[in-house]
Amino acid sequence: MEKEKRRHFSLKNKSIRTQLIVYMGCFVVLPLCLALMFLNIYLQRVTTENKTGYDTTLLSQIKANGDQMIEVTNYSTSMMMTSKSVLENLRTMARAEDGYDLYQAKTELSARLSEMESSVLNAVGGKIAILTESGYLIGAHNLSRTSVEYEGQDWYQQIIDNGRKTTFCAELQDFFAEMTTYPIQDYRYLYIGRSVLDYSGKNLGVLLIQLSGTKIWGKFTQAMVPSHEGTFYIFDNSRKMQMEYNGEKDELVQSLTEEEAVWQGETDAITRGKLHDGYQYMAVSLEHGGNRLVYAVPTLVYLEGNLRISRNILGMVLLLIAATIITMVYFSKKLSSPLTNLVEKLENSENGILTLQEPEQSFLEIHKFISSYNRAGHRIEELIEKVKTESHLKEKAHYEMLMSQISPHFIFNTVNSIRIMAKEEQDERTSCALESLGEILHGVYDNRNGMTTVGQETALLEAYVDIMKFRFGNSFQYYNVIPTELYFCEIPAFTMQPIVENAILHGVKDIRAGQIIVSAVEYERDFMISIFNNGNSADKDMVEEMLKSPHRNRSTFTGMGLYNVNSRLKMLYGDNYGLIFKEQVKAGFEIWIRIPKRTDYQARSEGRKDWK
């Protein structure tokens, strides 16, 4: 029963369509969905941090704006409180009864206050008045006695006790309401009281200051509470509210006054936290009077952006899944159909060699596979005929002997590697492997009497290296830097391949970051090809033994060793040509191939007999 279950869920021997859908789902769709989920979490975190940082910056700007307004107000009013004319007029009002002197003193004080408002306080939206000891309320346009009951009040006594220090007192609103004809909303202005003292320290009255909340908040509140859900407060050091923006939430004020963390922190440090009733807050101390600036906003405002991101990500995930399913069903059918047809044709053929018809619409790899297969099949058929009819030719017999040296082990290992790769990966590497094998077969059979060009030999070498990488993985890198000017020069087939094969199997296969570099240097009558690898070094005696002693390794591609290549070159071109070991290389192994420089056209005109 257990074996039946494993066989049912195993992908072994399943169709390409089934495996493509499973692999795409497991290794493409699922990772993308997980990546989108992680992206969702990351974006939510970044959005929250950006929102918090943005609000923190704006809150700091409001604090700086408020501190600057209070500082300007304190400085300008201090200059007025120490003015001799102001103090003299206040003394006059304290001792004079109704008469010209009293009227003159009130008029001069009102004019001085009007001048102060127009020159300085208008810039910060401020108003100023003086409450004298005798009960007169002197403003820019007011000279009457006040009707506000202030004597004996705690806030009034606190102003007197603090002297010239700034005392923040919301109750001063009644005095400014008395001097205007329009109603003043509660907590829309910041009120400051300062005691006016003469040089002996005697109290002459109280300086009353009204600062506009609109000027203090500025335009920063519009950016922080666009939906009118955030609230700003200024509390004094006794946790009494002095001013608010978009407030009128008594329960929120109560929660803030009871939250101890709101009232802790250094002057410039912004304290953050959450309230139990679903609000988040930021608090920072102002520089004057121990006041505390507090910003409270519903937590849902911060979560709104995160919810929007989550909805968008979820929509993308659903859209991705739907699009992927449709795409996988369509392309799996389109991919599997031509392959299924090819398999049926090959199975029904009598000798296994036939010409396949390329489909009108299919993948590029299918076209390349069919094209390579047809070329290889045609070459095989042609070579079979040539072997039967031209076996008496010596050079042809030599080339056929070279072809017969292609090791079955190499073909077996290559085909087996491609089979395993086709089974496990199902991607374009399979077509690349088959294409490389086709290029090798094409290169084996597509040359004249065992001779080829440097360009063709380089192309065959590229295909061979690709197959070796399929067998051993990308544990080494192959670089071809032969100048293209030498690509038309003629060279015996399979001259460079055995040397590169030796570099792979005995040089860079088992080392990390292996490199094989094929380069060339051109001279007047000949050229030299260098094959270098940074693998295991070999001493001079070992290389000379390899060049002088016949050695055949049946596990390699052609079975040709360095001795065979060297002997063949000397036989074709003479003793001045062949393989040269560069013993100066200490870290690695380098072989030079010296060959006379003849182009393909020159070789055809001079004939093969001149070389033998």
C-alpha positions as CSV (number, residue, x, y, z in Angstrom):
1,M,0.0,0.0,0.0
2,E,2.8,2.4,0.9
3,K,4.6,1.6,-2.4
4,E,1.4,2.3,-4.3
5,K,1.1,5.7,-2.6
6,R,4.7,6.6,-3.4
7,R,4.3,5.5,-7.0
8,H,1.1,7.6,-7.2
9,F,2.7,10.8,-5.9
10,S,6.1,10.3,-7.6
11,L,6.9,12.3,-10.8
12,K,9.0,9.5,-12.2
13,N,7.8,8.5,-15.7
14,K,5.2,11.3,-15.6
15,S,4.4,13.3,-18.8
16,I,6.2,16.5,-19.6
17,R,3.0,18.4,-19.1
18,T,2.4,17.0,-15.6
19,Q,6.0,17.6,-14.5
20,L,6.0,21.1,-16.0
21,I,2.8,22.1,-14.1
22,V,4.2,20.6,-10.8
23,Y,7.6,22.2,-11.1
24,M,6.3,25.6,-12.2
25,G,3.9,25.5,-9.3
26,C,6.5,24.4,-6.7
27,F,9.5,26.3,-7.9
28,V,8.0,29.4,-9.6
29,V,4.5,30.2,-8.3
30,L,5.0,29.2,-4.7
31,P,8.3,31.1,-4.3
32,L,6.8,34.2,-6.0
33,C,3.8,34.0,-3.6
34,L,6.1,33.7,-0.6
35,A,8.2,36.5,-1.9
36,L,5.1,38.7,-2.3
37,M,4.1,37.8,1.3
38,F,7.5,38.8,2.6
39,L,7.3,42.0,0.4
40,N,4.0,42.7,2.0
41,I,5.4,42.5,5.5
42,Y,8.5,44.6,4.5
43,L,6.3,47.3,2.8
44,Q,4.0,47.5,5.8
45,R,7.0,47.9,8.1
46,V,8.6,50.5,5.8
47,T,5.2,52.4,5.5
48,T,4.7,52.5,9.2
49,E,8.3,53.7,9.8
50,N,7.9,56.3,7.1
51,K,4.6,57.5,8.6
52,T,6.1,57.7,12.1
53,G,9.2,59.4,10.8
54,Y,7.2,61.9,8.8
55,D,4.9,62.7,11.8
56,T,8.0,63.0,14.1
57,T,9.5,65.5,11.7
58,L,6.4,67.6,11.5
59,L,5.9,67.5,15.3
60,S,9.4,68.8,15.7
61,Q,8.6,71.6,13.3
62,I,5.5,72.5,15.3
63,K,7.6,72.5,18.5
64,A,10.2,74.7,16.9
65,N,7.5,77.0,15.6
66,G,5.8,77.3,19.0
67,D,9.1,77.8,20.9
68,Q,10.1,80.5,18.4
69,M,6.8,82.4,18.8
70,I,7.0,82.3,22.6
71,E,10.6,83.4,22.5
72,V,9.9,86.4,20.2
73,T,6.9,87.3,22.4
74,N,8.9,87.1,25.6
75,Y,11.7,89.2,24.2
76,S,9.5,92.0,22.9
77,T,7.3,92.1,26.0
78,S,10.4,92.1,28.2
79,M,11.6,95.2,26.4
80,M,8.3,96.9,27.0
81,M,8.1,95.9,30.7
82,T,11.4,97.5,31.4
83,S,10.6,100.7,29.5
84,K,10.7,103.8,31.7
85,S,7.6,105.4,30.1
86,V,5.5,102.2,30.6
87,L,6.6,101.9,34.2
88,E,5.9,105.6,34.9
89,N,2.4,105.4,33.3
90,L,1.6,102.4,35.4
91,R,2.7,104.2,38.6
92,T,0.6,107.2,37.6
93,M,-2.4,104.9,37.2
94,A,-1.8,103.3,40.6
95,R,-1.8,106.6,42.5
96,A,-3.9,109.0,40.4
97,E,-7.7,109.3,40.6
98,D,-9.9,110.2,37.6
99,G,-8.4,113.1,35.9
100,Y,-6.3,114.2,33.1
101,D,-3.1,112.4,34.3
102,L,-5.0,109.1,34.5
103,Y,-6.4,109.6,31.1
104,Q,-3.0,110.6,29.7
105,A,-1.4,107.5,31.2
106,K,-4.1,105.1,29.9
107,T,-3.8,106.7,26.4
108,E,-0.1,106.4,26.3
109,L,-0.1,102.7,27.4
110,S,-2.8,101.9,24.8
111,A,-0.7,103.5,22.1
112,R,2.4,101.6,23.2
113,L,0.4,98.3,23.2
114,S,-1.0,99.1,19.7
115,E,2.5,99.9,18.5
116,M,3.7,96.6,19.9
117,E,0.9,94.6,18.3
118,S,1.4,96.2,14.8
119,S,5.2,96.0,14.8
120,V,5.9,92.7,16.4
121,L,3.0,90.6,17.5
122,N,1.1,90.7,14.3
123,A,3.7,88.5,12.8
124,V,2.9,85.7,15.3
125,G,-0.9,86.5,15.5
126,G,-0.6,87.9,18.9
127,K,-2.5,90.4,21.0
128,I,-1.4,92.1,24.2
129,A,-3.1,93.9,27.2
130,I,-2.2,95.2,30.7
131,L,-4.4,94.6,33.8
132,T,-3.4,97.3,36.3
133,E,-3.5,97.1,40.0
134,S,-6.5,99.4,40.1
135,G,-8.5,97.0,37.8
136,Y,-8.1,98.9,34.4
137,L,-7.8,96.6,31.4
138,I,-5.7,98.5,28.9
139,G,-5.5,97.2,25.3
140,A,-4.7,98.5,21.9
141,H,-8.3,99.7,21.6
142,N,-9.6,99.4,25.2
143,L,-9.2,101.7,28.2
144,S,-12.0,100.6,30.6
145,R,-12.1,98.7,33.8
146,T,-12.5,95.0,33.6
147,S,-15.6,93.1,34.8
148,V,-13.8,89.8,35.2
149,E,-13.5,88.6,38.8
150,Y,-9.8,87.8,39.1
151,E,-8.8,88.8,42.6
152,G,-8.4,85.9,44.9
153,Q,-8.2,83.4,42.0
154,D,-5.4,80.8,42.1
155,W,-4.3,81.5,38.6
156,Y,-4.0,85.2,39.2
157,Q,-1.9,84.6,42.4
158,Q,0.3,82.2,40.4
159,I,1.1,85.0,37.9
160,I,1.9,87.4,40.7
161,D,4.1,84.8,42.4
162,N,6.0,84.0,39.2
163,G,6.8,87.7,38.6
164,R,8.3,88.3,35.2
165,K,8.4,84.6,34.4
166,T,6.0,83.4,31.8
167,T,2.9,81.8,33.2
168,F,0.6,79.9,30.9
169,C,-3.0,80.4,31.9
170,A,-6.1,79.5,29.8
171,E,-8.3,81.7,32.1
172,L,-6.9,84.9,30.5
173,Q,-9.3,84.2,27.6
174,D,-12.0,86.1,29.5
175,F,-10.1,89.3,29.4
176,F,-9.5,89.2,25.6
177,A,-13.2,88.2,25.1
178,E,-14.2,91.3,27.0
179,M,-12.1,93.5,24.6
180,T,-13.7,92.1,21.4
181,T,-17.2,91.8,20.0
182,Y,-16.9,88.3,18.5
183,P,-16.8,85.1,20.5
184,I,-13.5,83.4,21.2
185,Q,-13.6,79.6,21.0
186,D,-12.1,77.8,24.0
187,Y,-8.5,76.6,23.7
188,R,-7.9,78.1,20.3
189,Y,-5.3,80.5,21.6
190,L,-2.3,80.2,23.9
191,Y,-2.5,82.7,26.8
192,I,0.6,84.0,28.8
193,G,0.6,86.2,31.9
194,R,3.6,88.1,33.2
195,S,3.8,90.4,36.3
196,V,5.0,93.9,35.6
197,L,7.4,95.0,38.4
198,D,9.1,98.3,39.0
199,Y,12.7,98.6,40.0
200,S,11.9,98.1,43.7
201,G,10.1,94.8,42.9
202,K,6.6,96.2,43.5
203,N,3.8,94.8,41.3
204,L,2.3,97.4,39.0
205,G,0.0,95.1,37.0
206,V,-0.2,92.0,34.9
207,L,0.8,91.8,31.2
208,L,-1.6,89.6,29.2
209,I,-0.6,87.9,26.0
210,Q,-2.7,86.0,23.5
211,L,-0.9,83.9,20.8
212,S,-2.8,82.6,17.8
213,G,-3.1,78.8,17.6
214,T,-3.3,79.0,13.8
215,K,0.2,80.5,13.8
216,I,1.6,78.0,16.3
217,W,0.2,74.9,14.4
218,G,1.0,76.4,11.0
219,K,0.3,74.2,8.0
220,F,1.9,71.2,9.5
221,T,-1.4,70.0,11.0
222,Q,-3.0,69.8,7.6
223,A,-0.3,67.3,6.6
224,M,-0.6,65.2,9.8
225,V,-4.4,65.2,10.1
226,P,-5.8,65.3,6.5
227,S,-8.9,63.4,7.5
228,H,-9.3,65.4,10.8
229,E,-8.6,62.3,12.9
230,G,-5.5,63.5,14.6
231,T,-5.5,65.9,17.6
232,F,-2.9,68.3,19.0
233,Y,-2.7,69.5,22.6
234,I,-0.5,71.8,24.7
235,F,-0.5,71.0,28.4
236,D,1.2,72.9,31.2
237,N,3.4,71.3,33.8
238,S,0.4,70.6,36.0
239,R,-1.2,68.6,33.1
240,K,-3.8,71.2,32.5
241,M,-4.8,71.7,28.9
242,Q,-3.8,75.2,27.5
243,M,-4.6,74.8,23.8
244,E,-5.8,72.2,21.4
245,Y,-6.4,71.5,17.7
246,N,-9.2,69.3,16.4
247,G,-9.8,68.2,20.0
248,E,-13.1,68.1,21.9
249,K,-12.6,64.6,23.1
250,D,-12.8,64.6,26.9
251,E,-12.1,60.9,27.2
252,L,-8.9,61.3,25.1
253,V,-7.7,64.2,27.3
254,Q,-8.4,62.1,30.4
255,S,-6.4,59.2,29.0
256,L,-3.5,61.4,28.1
257,T,-3.3,63.0,31.5
258,E,-3.4,59.6,33.2
259,E,-0.7,58.1,31.0
260,E,2.6,58.6,32.8
261,A,4.8,57.9,29.8
262,V,3.3,61.0,28.1
263,W,5.0,63.2,30.7
264,Q,8.4,61.6,30.7
265,G,11.3,62.3,28.4
266,E,14.0,64.9,27.8
267,T,13.3,68.4,26.3
268,D,14.1,67.5,22.7
269,A,13.3,63.8,22.8
270,I,9.9,62.7,21.3
271,T,8.1,60.1,23.3
272,R,5.9,57.6,21.5
273,G,3.4,55.1,22.8
274,K,-0.1,53.6,22.6
275,L,-3.2,54.3,24.7
276,H,-5.7,51.7,25.8
277,D,-8.5,53.3,23.8
278,G,-7.0,52.7,20.3
279,Y,-4.9,55.8,20.0
280,Q,-1.2,56.4,19.4
281,Y,0.6,59.4,20.8
282,M,3.8,61.5,20.4
283,A,4.8,63.9,23.0
284,V,7.7,66.5,23.3
285,S,8.5,69.2,25.8
286,L,8.4,72.9,24.8
287,E,11.3,75.0,26.0
288,H,9.2,77.5,28.0
289,G,7.1,76.9,31.1
290,G,7.5,73.1,31.2
291,N,4.7,72.8,28.6
292,R,4.1,69.5,26.8
293,L,3.1,69.2,23.1
294,V,1.1,66.1,22.5
295,Y,-0.1,64.6,19.2
296,A,-2.7,61.8,19.4
297,V,-4.0,59.9,16.4
298,P,-6.2,56.7,16.0
299,T,-4.1,53.6,15.4
300,L,-6.3,52.8,12.4
301,V,-4.8,55.8,10.6
302,Y,-1.4,54.0,10.7
303,L,-2.9,50.7,9.7
304,E,-4.8,52.2,6.7
305,G,-1.7,52.2,4.5
306,N,-0.8,48.7,5.6
307,L,-4.3,47.4,4.8
308,R,-4.1,49.0,1.4
309,I,-0.8,47.3,0.7
310,S,-2.2,43.9,1.9
311,R,-5.2,44.2,-0.4
312,N,-2.9,45.1,-3.4
313,I,-0.5,42.3,-2.7
314,L,-3.3,39.8,-2.2
315,G,-4.8,40.9,-5.6
316,M,-1.4,40.4,-7.2
317,V,-1.1,36.9,-5.7
318,L,-4.5,35.9,-7.0
319,L,-3.8,37.4,-10.4
320,L,-0.4,35.7,-10.5
321,I,-1.8,32.3,-9.7
322,A,-4.6,32.6,-12.2
323,A,-2.3,33.8,-15.0
324,T,0.3,31.1,-14.2
325,I,-2.3,28.3,-14.3
326,I,-3.6,29.5,-17.7
327,T,0.0,29.9,-19.0
328,M,1.2,26.6,-17.7
329,V,-1.8,24.7,-19.2
330,Y,-1.3,26.4,-22.5
331,F,2.5,26.1,-22.8
332,S,2.7,22.6,-21.4
333,K,0.3,21.4,-24.1
334,K,2.2,23.4,-26.7
335,L,5.5,22.0,-25.5
336,S,4.5,18.4,-25.1
337,S,2.6,17.9,-28.3
338,P,5.6,18.3,-30.7
339,L,7.8,16.1,-28.5
340,T,5.1,13.4,-28.4
341,N,4.8,13.5,-32.2
342,L,8.5,13.2,-32.6
343,V,8.7,10.2,-30.2
344,E,5.9,8.4,-32.1
345,K,7.7,9.0,-35.4
346,L,11.0,7.7,-34.1
347,E,9.4,4.6,-32.6
348,N,7.6,3.8,-35.8
349,S,10.7,4.1,-38.0
350,E,12.4,1.0,-39.3
351,N,16.1,1.8,-38.9
352,G,15.9,4.7,-36.5
353,I,17.1,7.2,-39.1
354,L,14.6,9.3,-40.8
355,T,14.0,12.9,-41.9
356,L,11.7,14.7,-39.5
357,Q,9.3,17.4,-40.7
358,E,9.7,20.7,-38.7
359,P,6.4,21.9,-37.3
360,E,5.1,25.3,-38.5
361,Q,4.7,26.7,-35.0
362,S,6.8,25.4,-32.1
363,F,9.6,26.4,-29.8
364,L,13.1,27.3,-31.1
365,E,14.6,24.4,-29.2
366,I,12.3,21.9,-31.0
367,H,13.3,23.4,-34.4
368,K,17.0,23.2,-33.4
369,F,16.6,19.6,-32.2
370,I,14.9,18.5,-35.4
371,S,17.4,20.4,-37.6
372,S,20.4,19.0,-35.7
373,Y,18.9,15.5,-35.8
374,N,18.2,15.7,-39.6
375,R,21.7,17.0,-40.2
376,A,23.3,14.3,-38.1
377,G,21.1,11.7,-39.8
378,H,22.0,12.9,-43.3
379,R,25.7,12.9,-42.4
380,I,25.5,9.4,-41.0
381,E,23.9,8.2,-44.1
382,E,26.4,9.9,-46.3
383,L,29.3,8.6,-44.3
384,I,28.0,5.1,-44.5
385,E,27.9,5.3,-48.2
386,K,31.4,6.8,-48.3
387,V,32.8,4.1,-46.2
388,K,31.4,1.5,-48.6
389,T,32.6,3.2,-51.8
390,E,35.8,5.1,-50.8
391,S,37.5,2.9,-48.1
392,H,40.5,2.4,-50.4
393,L,41.6,6.1,-50.0
394,K,44.5,6.3,-47.5
395,E,43.6,9.7,-45.9
396,K,39.9,8.7,-45.7
397,A,40.9,5.5,-44.0
398,H,43.0,7.4,-41.6
399,Y,40.1,9.7,-40.8
400,E,37.7,6.8,-40.4
401,M,40.3,5.3,-38.0
402,L,40.2,8.5,-36.0
403,M,36.4,8.4,-36.0
404,S,36.4,4.9,-34.8
405,Q,38.5,6.0,-31.8
406,I,35.6,7.9,-30.4
407,S,35.1,6.2,-27.1
408,P,31.7,4.5,-26.4
409,H,32.3,5.6,-22.7
410,F,32.1,9.3,-23.8
411,I,28.9,8.8,-25.8
412,F,27.4,6.8,-22.9
413,N,28.4,9.4,-20.3
414,T,27.1,12.2,-22.4
415,V,23.8,10.6,-23.3
416,N,23.3,9.5,-19.7
417,S,24.0,13.0,-18.4
418,I,21.4,14.4,-20.9
419,R,18.9,11.7,-19.9
420,I,19.3,12.5,-16.2
421,M,19.1,16.2,-16.9
422,A,16.0,15.8,-19.0
423,K,14.4,13.8,-16.2
424,E,15.2,16.1,-13.3
425,E,15.2,19.7,-14.8
426,Q,12.9,19.9,-17.8
427,D,14.4,23.2,-19.1
428,E,16.3,24.6,-22.0
429,R,19.5,23.0,-20.8
430,T,18.3,19.8,-22.4
431,S,18.0,21.4,-25.8
432,C,21.4,23.0,-25.3
433,A,23.0,19.7,-24.5
434,L,21.4,18.0,-27.5
435,E,22.5,20.9,-29.6
436,S,26.1,20.6,-28.4
437,L,26.1,16.9,-29.1
438,G,24.7,17.7,-32.6
439,E,27.5,20.3,-33.1
440,I,30.1,17.7,-32.1
441,L,28.6,15.1,-34.5
442,H,28.4,17.7,-37.2
443,G,32.0,18.7,-36.6
444,V,33.2,15.1,-36.6
445,Y,31.7,14.4,-40.0
446,D,31.8,17.8,-41.7
447,N,35.4,18.2,-42.8
448,R,37.6,17.1,-45.6
449,N,39.9,14.1,-45.1
450,G,40.5,14.9,-41.4
451,M,41.3,18.6,-41.9
452,T,39.3,21.5,-40.7
453,T,39.7,25.2,-39.9
454,V,40.6,26.9,-36.6
455,G,37.1,28.4,-36.5
456,Q,35.4,25.1,-37.0
457,E,37.7,23.4,-34.5
458,T,36.9,26.2,-32.0
459,A,33.2,25.7,-32.5
460,L,33.5,22.0,-31.9
461,L,35.6,22.6,-28.9
462,E,33.0,25.0,-27.5
463,A,30.3,22.2,-27.9
464,Y,32.7,19.7,-26.2
465,V,33.3,22.0,-23.2
466,D,29.6,22.6,-22.8
467,I,29.0,18.8,-22.6
468,M,31.9,18.4,-20.1
469,K,30.3,21.1,-18.0
470,F,27.0,19.2,-18.1
471,R,28.8,16.2,-16.7
472,F,31.0,17.8,-14.1
473,G,29.0,21.0,-13.3
474,N,30.3,24.6,-13.7
475,S,33.3,23.9,-11.6
476,F,35.6,25.5,-14.2
477,Q,35.5,28.4,-16.7
478,Y,36.5,28.2,-20.4
479,Y,37.8,31.2,-22.3
480,N,38.6,31.4,-26.0
481,V,40.6,34.5,-27.0
482,I,42.0,33.3,-30.3
483,P,42.0,36.2,-32.8
484,T,39.3,35.9,-35.4
485,E,41.9,36.5,-38.2
486,L,43.2,32.9,-37.6
487,Y,39.7,31.3,-37.9
488,F,40.3,30.6,-41.6
489,C,43.7,28.9,-41.1
490,E,43.6,25.1,-41.6
491,I,44.3,22.7,-38.8
492,P,44.0,18.9,-38.4
493,A,40.7,17.9,-36.9
494,F,40.8,17.1,-33.1
495,T,44.1,18.8,-32.5
496,M,43.0,21.1,-29.6
497,Q,40.3,18.8,-28.2
498,P,42.5,16.1,-26.6
499,I,44.6,18.8,-24.9
500,V,41.6,20.6,-23.5
501,E,40.2,17.2,-22.5
502,N,43.5,16.5,-20.6
503,A,43.2,19.9,-18.9
504,I,39.7,19.1,-17.7
505,L,40.2,15.6,-16.5
506,H,43.6,16.0,-15.0
507,G,43.8,19.7,-14.3
508,V,40.7,21.7,-13.2
509,K,38.1,19.1,-12.6
510,D,38.7,18.7,-8.9
511,I,39.7,22.3,-8.0
512,R,37.7,25.3,-7.2
513,A,37.6,28.3,-9.6
514,G,39.3,26.3,-12.4
515,Q,40.1,28.1,-15.6
516,I,41.1,27.0,-19.1
517,I,42.3,29.7,-21.5
518,V,42.8,29.0,-25.2
519,S,44.7,31.8,-27.1
520,A,46.9,32.2,-30.1
521,V,49.9,34.2,-31.5
522,E,50.3,34.8,-35.2
523,Y,53.7,34.9,-36.9
524,E,54.8,35.5,-40.5
525,R,54.7,31.8,-41.7
526,D,53.1,30.0,-38.8
527,F,51.0,30.5,-35.7
528,M,51.0,29.0,-32.2
529,I,47.9,28.1,-30.1
530,S,48.3,28.2,-26.3
531,I,46.1,26.0,-24.0
532,F,46.6,26.9,-20.4
533,N,44.8,25.7,-17.2
534,N,45.4,26.7,-13.6
535,G,45.1,23.2,-12.3
536,N,47.7,20.6,-11.3
537,S,51.2,21.4,-12.5
538,A,53.3,18.9,-14.3
539,D,57.1,18.7,-14.4
540,K,59.2,18.6,-17.6
541,D,60.1,14.9,-17.3
542,M,56.5,13.9,-17.0
543,V,55.4,15.9,-20.0
544,E,58.3,14.7,-22.2
545,E,57.3,11.1,-21.3
546,M,53.7,11.9,-22.4
547,L,54.9,13.3,-25.7
548,K,57.3,10.5,-26.5
549,S,55.4,7.4,-25.2
550,P,52.2,6.2,-26.9
551,H,49.3,6.2,-24.4
552,R,45.6,5.6,-25.1
553,N,42.9,6.4,-22.5
554,R,39.8,4.6,-23.5
555,S,37.6,6.7,-21.2
556,T,38.3,9.9,-23.2
557,F,36.5,11.3,-26.3
558,T,38.8,10.1,-29.1
559,G,41.3,8.0,-27.1
560,M,44.1,10.2,-28.4
561,G,46.7,11.4,-25.9
562,L,49.3,14.1,-26.3
563,Y,51.6,11.6,-28.0
564,N,49.1,10.9,-30.8
565,V,48.5,14.7,-31.4
566,N,52.2,15.5,-31.4
567,S,53.0,12.6,-33.8
568,R,50.2,13.5,-36.2
569,L,51.4,17.1,-36.4
570,K,55.0,16.1,-37.0
571,M,53.9,13.7,-39.7
572,L,51.9,16.3,-41.5
573,Y,54.2,19.3,-41.2
574,G,57.6,18.1,-40.1
575,D,59.7,18.0,-37.0
576,N,59.7,21.8,-36.5
577,Y,56.0,21.7,-35.7
578,G,54.0,19.9,-33.0
579,L,53.4,20.3,-29.3
580,I,55.7,22.5,-27.0
581,F,55.6,22.3,-23.2
582,K,56.1,25.7,-21.5
583,E,57.9,24.7,-18.4
584,Q,58.2,28.3,-17.1
585,V,54.6,28.1,-15.9
586,K,54.7,27.1,-12.2
587,A,51.1,27.5,-11.2
588,G,49.2,25.5,-13.8
589,F,49.9,23.7,-17.0
590,E,50.4,25.2,-20.5
591,I,50.9,23.5,-23.9
592,W,51.8,25.3,-27.2
593,I,50.7,24.0,-30.6
594,R,52.8,25.2,-33.5
595,I,51.2,24.9,-37.0
596,P,52.1,26.5,-40.4
597,K,49.9,29.3,-41.4
598,R,47.8,28.2,-44.4
599,T,44.3,29.3,-45.2
600,D,41.5,27.0,-46.3
601,Y,41.9,28.3,-49.9
602,Q,45.6,27.8,-50.0
603,A,45.3,24.2,-48.7
604,R,42.8,23.3,-51.5
605,S,45.1,24.8,-54.2
606,E,48.3,23.1,-53.0
607,G,46.7,19.7,-52.3
608,R,47.1,17.2,-49.6
609,K,50.0,15.3,-51.2
610,D,52.5,18.1,-50.5
611,W,52.1,17.5,-46.8
612,K,52.6,13.7,-46.8
